[in-house]
Amino acid sequence: MTLFGKIARNTWEIGENDVILLRKLAKICRRYLIITENTYIEASKVKKVEKLLGENTKFLIFQKLPDTAKGITSEILEECVVAGFGSVFDAKFEISAEEISENIELLSQVNGQWAYVIIKDSCVTLLRDPIGICPLFYRIKNNFILFGSERKFLAEKSDIHNVNALNPRSIVTINLNNFKSKIGDNPVKIDFSEKRKKFVENELRILKNLSILLEDAVRIRGEKKVAILFSGGIDSSLLAFLCERLDIAYSLYTAGLPDSADVKFVEKIQNNFSESPQILEVSLKDVENAAVDVVRLIEESDVVKVEVAIPAYLCLKKVKENIVFSGIGTEELFAGYERHLQPRWQNVHNACVKGMLNIWMRDLYRDFVISSNFCKELRMPYLDKRLVEYSLKIHPKLRIGSKKDKKKLILRKLAIKLGLPKEIAFRAKKAAQYGSGVSKALKKICKEKGAKYRKELLEAIWKGLSEDLLK
């Protein structure tokens, strides 16, 4: 999915830079839709679009439309324009663009991942799903408003960090008469239980409810055939197990160095699934090439972000399916990190909530741009709205045990209850960069390149890419 828009105070003429950007965007899109004041243009060649854009144009909205997107509408109405991207997964609920333009709070009833731009009454309104799965950036400069799903589309030269990221819990309104912006609370809310002091403690009831919610989250996202980013850990294994249980066709993809922990474990457990995992054994050169592309895509050189992204990048490069399942979200919901080993239960819960509130900055944008690069729609069943709200009500003592191997305890118990082998359900967590061997590989690459640290290597890659990226 990709979204880009440009709105003028009065009128503007399509410039050379706009045409170049349109061509660049079109190259990464399978299908796309271009919206101007009075018309939609669905085109296979940007040249057709250029002929239809004149000097009276006030705004231009470019959208990539993946074949899998559903339930999100873009419409030119009598008095406004509504442009949305993402997917709604609750098939029982439909909401029109006109209804959204009249009452944004209706989006509270939507279970999905989405972002909207609404042009109405001389104002532009930007909002996104409150977890922050679909990204949205904006920038006000001179007589233009720019917005988009990727930061680099809005930047010029070296000012990439001057582009504003929309916080998922905020809504931005920009007055087209004076171009002043106002930030308020997003009327579409999720209960993250920030101030919760009393928790649900009945384990049998919790396991029953989690089973219902997680099965439904997988079912409504699992139309057609899906690919699963598969490490052999509890998160991805449970998704694969549920796909089998729900008769959803799936493929498993694992990437790692030949001697890595993930590759060895997946080879060991593969007979537990009806579909044999496609194990991609990668070389140091594969990791090096992937690192360069990942830095370009996520627009930064943070060591952890790059290393975590590389195994997913290598899998997505081979994935044939259009819909891809990711197991992200369980660490925050069910206390899966070392930082959750706290002496007080309230501190455990607070750490989980903080992780969920920040997941859009730390993880979701990274995963979005990488999957979009391969024209794939990434779906995250564990970030289902109902599942998130319920999971954060569970008492922390049920989410994490007293030993290090008991992180995400209630999820592991659920996996056992549903029939997943104990060997898989209680496999100790190994972060993606370590389980795949990517972190170790980058250290070897550093030695070959004469870099002392991985940070030094990735910063050099970013420095070399940044000028070309921002031209």
N, C-alpha and C positions, 0 to 999 in steps of 0.2 A: 504494500500500500504506500502511496505517496500523495502528498497534498502540497500544493504551492499556490499562493495567491498574491495579487498586487492590486491595491485599490488607491485611486487618486482622489484628491479633494474636488477637482473639477473634471477636466478631461486630460488625456495624455496620448501621446503617439507611441506606438510600439517601437522601441529602439533596437539597435543591433544587439545589445546585451540580452534583451528579453527574448529575441529570436534564438540566440545561441543557447540560452537556458532551456527554452522549449525543446530544442533539438536534443539537448543533453538529457533532459527528463524523459523524452520519448524513447530514447535508446534503452532505458532500464524498465520500460513498461510493456506489458503484453497488450493491455487494452487501456485506453485513457479517454477522459471526457474533459472538454474545455468549455467553460461557461463564461459568456460575456453578458452584457446587460439584458439582451432580449433573446438569447438563443443558446442552445447546447450545440457543441460540435464534437461528434464522435468520429475520430479520424484515424487512419492508419499512417498518414504522412503529415508531418508538421507543415509542409508547404501549403496544404489545403487550408490550414488554420491561418497562416500568415496572410493569405489573400482576403480573409474575412475580418481581419482586425484592422480597424482604421483609426484615424486621429481623434475620433469622438469617443473612443473607448474610455470608460471610467473604471472598469475592473476586469480582471482576468483571473480565473480560478482553474488550475490544472489538477486533475485527479487521476491517479492510477486506479484502475478498477480490476482487482484480481477476480478470477472466475469464481472463487469461493466466497467472496463478500456477499453478505445477505442482510436484509432488514434495515440497512442504512440508506436513506434517500437524499438526493440532491435535486432541488426543484427551483425553478423561477416562478414565483407566485406574483399575483397582481401588485402587491406592495412591498415585497421583500424577496430575498434570495436566501435559500438554506442550502449549505454545502456540508455534507457529512462524509466521514469515511470510517471504516471499521466493520464490525459484524455484531448483529444481535442474535442471541442463541435461543431465546425463548420463542418457540414457534407459535405459541398460543397468543402472543402479544404483538400487535402491530401498531405503529405510531406513524402518522403522516408528517411530512415536512411542515404543512400548514399548522397542525396541532402543536408542533415544537415551537414554531415562530410565535404562537399565541401564548404558550405556557411551557416554559423550559422545564419546570418542575416535573412534568410528565415523564421526563427521562429517568426519574427515580424508579420508575416501574420497569426499566429496561435492564435485562441481564446480558451484558456483553462488554465489548471493548470498542470505544468510539471517540470521535472528536467532532465538534461542530463549529462552523463559522456562519453567523447569521447577519445579513445586511438588511437593516430595517430602520425606518424613521431617522435617517441620517446618522445612524450609529452602526458600528461593527461590534458584534459580541462573539467572544471566543470562549469555549468551554470544552472540557474533556471528561472522560469517565473518572470518577474520584479515586480509583486505585492508580490510574496513570498508565494503562497499558498502551494506549495510542498516544504518541507524543504530539505536542503542538508548541511551536515557537512563534514569536512575533517581533516585529521591529518597526519603529516609527521614525522615518527619516525624510526631511524636507517635506514634499507634498505627497508622500506615499506611505501607505501601510503595507508592510510585507508580512506574510505569515506562511507557515509550512510545517511539515512533519519532520524535516531534517534541518538542523541548524546551518549546515554549510550552504544550503540554497539561498539563505538570507544574508550571508556575510559578503563583505567586499575586502579584498586584500587581507590584512592581518587583524581585522576587527571581529573575528568569529566569536569572541567572548562578550561582545557587546549586544549580541542577540539575546532576547529575553525568553527564558523557558517558562511556560505557563504551569504553575503549581496545580496539580489535579484538584486540590481543594479550593481553588480560586476561580473566579470568572472575571474576564476583562471586557470592559466596554470602552470603545473609542469613538469620540464624537467626530464626525466627518466635517463639521464646520470649522472647528479649531484644532482638531487632531490631539485633543487632550484625552488622556486615558484614565480610567477609574477601575481599581481592583477591589473586588468584593468577595464574599464567601460564595462558593459554588452552591447553588440551591439543590443540586443533586448530591445526596449524601450517602455515606456508608457508616454504619456504627462500628468504629474501631475499638470500642470499649476502653477509651483512654483513661477514664476516671473510675473504672469498675473496681469495686472492693469485694463483691460477693460473686462467686463463680459456681458453675454447674459441676457437681461432684459425683453424680450417679454414673459409674463407669459403664454398666450394662446399657443404660439408656443412651449414653454418649456414643458408644460403639454402634448402636442401632441407628441413631440419627446421622452419624458420620457416614455410615454405609449408604444410607439413602441419598444424602447430599452429594457425596463423591460420585456415586454411580450416575446420578442425574447430570452432574457437571460434565462427566465424560460422554454420556449419551447425547446430550444436546450439542456438543461440539464435534461429534464424531461422524458426521455425514460422509458418505463415500468412503474412500480409503484414506487412512492417515499414516504418516510416518511418525516414529517416536525416537527422539534423541535418547539413546539407551546406554547407560553406563553400568547397568547391573545393580545399581543401588536401589533402595527401597522406593524412591519416588518414581523413577521411570519403570521399574519392574511392576509396581502396583498399577500404573496406567496400562501397561501391556496386558496384565492379568485381567483387568476390568474390560478392556477391549474384547478379549476372548469371551468373557462372561456375557457381554452385551452383543456378541456377534458383529462387531465392528471390524472390518478388514484393516490390517495394519502391517507395516514393515518396521523392523528395528535397525537402527544405524548406530554403530559404535566406532569411535576414532581414537587411536592411541599409538604410541610406539610399540614395537613388537613385544618387548619385555615388560610392558606397563601393567599395573595392577588391574585396571579396568579390562584390558584385552584378555588377560589370563582368567579373570573371574567370569567374564561373559562366555568364554569358551567352556568353562566348567559347568555353568548353569543352563546353557542354551537348550538342553533337552526338556526343560520345564515349560517351554513355550512351543506352540504349534508352528510358529514362523521362526526360521533360523535367522539369527542376527547377521546383518551384513557388516563384517568387521573390517574396518579400513586401517590397515597397518601402515603407518606413515613414517617417513624418513626425516632426518634433520633438515633437509632441503625443503620438504613439504612444510615443516613448521616455520622455517625462515620466511618462505614466500607468503604463508598465511599471516604471519605477524605483520608484514608490510601492508597487506590488504586490510587487515583488521584495524590497524592504526588509522589508515585512510578513512575507513567507514565510520568508526566511532569518534573520530576527530580528537583523539587524545592519546597519550602514551602511558597512562596509568598501568603499572605492571600487573596488578591483580586483574583489572578489567580485560586487558589484552590476553593474558594467559587463560582466563576462564572462557573467553570468547573463541579461542582457536579451535578447541575440539568441536564446538558447535558449528563453526565456519567450515571445517573439513567435512563434517557430516552433511551439512546443507548443500555443499558443493556437489554431492553425489545423490542427494535425495531426488526421487522422481515424482513423488506425490506433491500435491499443491498445499495440503493442510499438514502442519507439523505440530505434534504435541511436545510440550516442554514440561518438566516436573518442577519448575521454579515456584517458589512460594512456601514450600513446606518448612524451610529453616526458620522463617519468620513466624509462621502460624503455630508450629509445634515445638519450638525451642530446639533448634538443631545446631546452633553454633556454640563455641567455647564460651562466648560472652554470656550465654544463658545459664551457665553454672554459677548461680548467685546464692548467697546464704539465706536470702529472704524471698518468699514466693512472690510478693508484690514486685520485687525488683526483676524477677524473671518475666513476669507479665509486662512490665513497663518496657523491658528490652525487646520483647516480641512486638509490641505496639510501635515502638520507635522504628524497628526494622521494616514493618509494613508501611509506615508513613513515608519512609525514605527509599523504598524499593524502586520507585519510578526513576530516581536519579542514579542509583547505584547499579541497577541491573536491567531494567525494562527497556530503556532507550538503546542500550548496547545491543540487546537481543533483537529489538525491532529493526534497526538499520541493517544488521547482518542478514536476517531472514528476508527483508525487502530487497536486498541486493540480489538475491536468487529468485525473486518473484514468488516467494512462499509466504503463506499466512500462518504465523505462529499463534497457536492457541494454548492457553494455560489453564487447565481444569482446576488446579488448586487455587487459582485466583478468582474462581466463581464467587460472585457477590454474596450469595447465601452461605456458601461454605466458609468464606472469610469471616462473616459476622458471627456465625455459630462457633467456629474454632477458637476465636478470641474470648469466648465466654467460658471455655473449659478451664478448670482449675489448673494452675501451673504444675502442681504436684503430679498431675496425670500426663502432662506434656513432657516432663523431664524427670528421670529417676535420679538416684543419688550417685550413680556411677557414670563415667564418661561414655560408656557404650550404651547408655539408656537415653540418649537424646532422642527426641521425637517418639517417646515411648508409646503414647496412645495411638499414633499412626502405625507403629510396628505391631501393636496388638490387634489393630483393625485388619492389617494384612494377614496375620495368622488366622483370625476369625473367618476371613473370606477364603482362605485356603492357600495362601502363598507359603512356600516352604520356609521354615524357620531360618535356614541358612541364608536365604535372600532377605527376609524380613528384618533380620538382626545383623546384617552386614554393617560393620562399623563405617561411619561416614569417611569418605575420602574426597576432598574438594576436586573439582574437575581438572584443575591444572596439575594436581599431583597424581590422581588416578590414571590420567591419560599419558603421563610422562612428559607433558609439554613444558612444565617448569624446569625439569632436569635438562630437557633438550635445549632450551634457551640459554641455560648456563654453559652448555657445551659450545653453542654458537657464539656466545660472548668470548670465550677463549680463542676461538678461530678468528674472530674479528678484532681481537685485541682490546675488547671492552672489559672493564673491570666488573661492572655490575649490569644486570638486566635493565635497570632504569636508564643507565647511560646508553645502552644499545637502542632501546625503544625511543628515547628522546632524540637520538640521532636520526632515526627513521622518520619521526614526526617532523623534525626540522627540515629534512629533505623533501617531504611531501607537502608541507603546509603552503608554500608559495604556489605550487601548481594547483592544489586543492581549492584555493581561494581566489584564483584568477577569474 
